[in-house]
Amino acid sequence: MKWLQPSHFLKIESGKLIFWDYEKHQQFELSIEHLQRLIEFSKGTQPQKTPIDKEISEAEVLVNSEPHKKWAWDWLSHIFHYGTQHPLPPDSDASTEKSDEYAASYLEFCASIRHSMPEVEIIKGGKRIPLPDFDSEELENTSLWSSLSSRRTCRDFDGKPVPIKKIATLLYCAFAEVNTKTDLPDLSVYGYKRTSPSAGGLQSTEPYLWAINIEGLAPGIYHYLSQRHELEYIDELPKKSLGAYLCNQNWANEMAFAIVMTSRFDKMWWKYPHSRAYRPMLMEIGHFSQTLNLGITALGLKPWLTGYFHDRELGEALACSPEIEHPILVVGGGTGSGNSVDTATQKIIKKER
Ligand SMILES: Cc1cc2nc3c(=O)[nH]c(=O)nc-3n(C[C@H](O)[C@H](O)[C@H](O)COP(=O)(O)O)c2cc1C
């Protein structure tokens, strides 16, 4: 008796039916006869001595016992988790030759893709707005430990303005080009350096400023040009509030600003054209988020963050082209009580007491 292994999906494309084995990263074109047999194998059946069963056996998509997988999330998350795992076991020997071979093949790979490198900088073409110079004083006077230990997610903002000087310092501290002058050898010829690490040195994370109440800057949506320390104007604030874009997390409307981070998928696809690249893309944004959270705290403001929003509409508000970039995480800030409980929830709690 044999069963069909469970880590697969079927895709219909260009008139073909494709069986996709996402653990072994194999794809097969199916005929209706193959499909019928696979349905039988999904319930458990004895392989027959037929050409189709022979092909199915050779494809290594059958297992010897009925699969019982405990997976509490839906099947899409299973596809993402297992489909992005490394398909091969570790090499058995870690010899010098292997290291030399690996170094040579990495350099060769980098050289082979250089000609098709996407633009490092994305420019949308809006009016340029110069920013005040980066002022390190407040950051230097706050210890790392003080920022770490006092950082706390706030959901109770007071709607007061924040001066543009602080926003300029925050954007610079998290996203500006820094650390480039060093004598150490560096392969990151594709991008540049920031204060946070970046997957593949690509600097795929792109910052947008949703300016709600910033002293010295008109409300609107702006793009931060990391290598120039300038803003470019995207659009005025939409009629719907920020809270509406963020799935009714309406305390966000009382923040002074939000920084929406998109990821440049074109950069990630270029250097890492496989599904696993989705992981470092998310992880890179997480690193920038923590830099922003600590920066906001060190500047005497309260931070908040969310990954919960209406993806398509938020991307449209930032004028993102879906072939290039997508919003992934929002980190905002302002002044307020610092309470992690928003006022609407506070009211309910008070009534219940
Ligand atoms: C990736 C990520 C996504 C988050 N998304 C939300 C969110 O959608 N809404 C929200 O109010 N808080 C969100 N948070 C904040 C957490 O709720 C918060 O960090 C947690 O309650 C711990 O509190 P602390 O940050 O004060 O230590 C998120 C945090 C992370 C790291």
The ligand as a MOL file (V3000), in Angstrom:
LIG
                    3D

  0  0  0     0  0            999 V3000
M  V30 BEGIN CTAB
M  V30 COUNTS 31 33 0 0 0
M  V30 BEGIN ATOM
M  V30 1 C 5.9690 41.9240 13.8140 0
M  V30 2 C 5.0960 42.6100 14.8290 0
M  V30 3 C 3.8110 42.9480 14.4830 0
M  V30 4 C 3.0060 43.6370 15.3800 0
M  V30 5 N 1.7420 43.9860 15.0020 0
M  V30 6 C 0.9790 44.7070 15.8400 0
M  V30 7 C -0.3100 45.1450 15.4330 0
M  V30 8 O -0.7680 44.8430 14.3490 0
M  V30 9 N -0.9990 45.9400 16.2790 0
M  V30 10 C -0.5290 46.2990 17.5030 0
M  V30 11 O -1.2100 47.0410 18.2010 0
M  V30 12 N 0.6830 45.8580 17.9340 0
M  V30 13 C 1.4510 45.0880 17.1310 0
M  V30 14 N 2.6870 44.6890 17.5430 0
M  V30 15 C 3.1800 45.0890 18.8760 0
M  V30 16 C 3.0370 43.9870 19.9110 0
M  V30 17 O 1.6790 43.8170 20.2640 0
M  V30 18 C 3.8730 44.3510 21.1240 0
M  V30 19 O 5.2210 44.4190 20.7540 0
M  V30 20 C 3.6880 43.3190 22.2430 0
M  V30 21 O 2.4150 43.4210 22.8080 0
M  V30 22 C 4.7360 43.4580 23.3410 0
M  V30 23 O 4.6930 44.7280 23.9510 0
M  V30 24 P 5.9470 45.7190 23.9780 0
M  V30 25 O 6.2900 46.0640 22.5450 0
M  V30 26 O 5.4840 46.9200 24.7420 0
M  V30 27 O 7.0900 45.0060 24.6300 0
M  V30 28 C 3.4980 43.9680 16.6760 0
M  V30 29 C 4.7900 43.5880 17.0190 0
M  V30 30 C 5.5960 42.9210 16.1210 0
M  V30 31 C 6.9960 42.5400 16.5090 0
M  V30 END ATOM
M  V30 BEGIN BOND
M  V30 1 1 1 2
M  V30 2 1 2 3
M  V30 3 2 2 30
M  V30 4 2 3 4
M  V30 5 1 4 5
M  V30 6 1 4 28
M  V30 7 2 5 6
M  V30 8 1 6 7
M  V30 9 1 6 13
M  V30 10 2 7 8
M  V30 11 1 7 9
M  V30 12 1 9 10
M  V30 13 2 10 11
M  V30 14 1 10 12
M  V30 15 2 12 13
M  V30 16 1 13 14
M  V30 17 1 14 15
M  V30 18 1 14 28
M  V30 19 1 15 16
M  V30 20 1 16 17
M  V30 21 1 16 18
M  V30 22 1 18 19
M  V30 23 1 18 20
M  V30 24 1 20 21
M  V30 25 1 20 22
M  V30 26 1 22 23
M  V30 27 1 23 24
M  V30 28 2 24 25
M  V30 29 1 24 26
M  V30 30 1 24 27
M  V30 31 2 28 29
M  V30 32 1 29 30
M  V30 33 1 30 31
M  V30 END BOND
M  V30 END CTAB
M  END
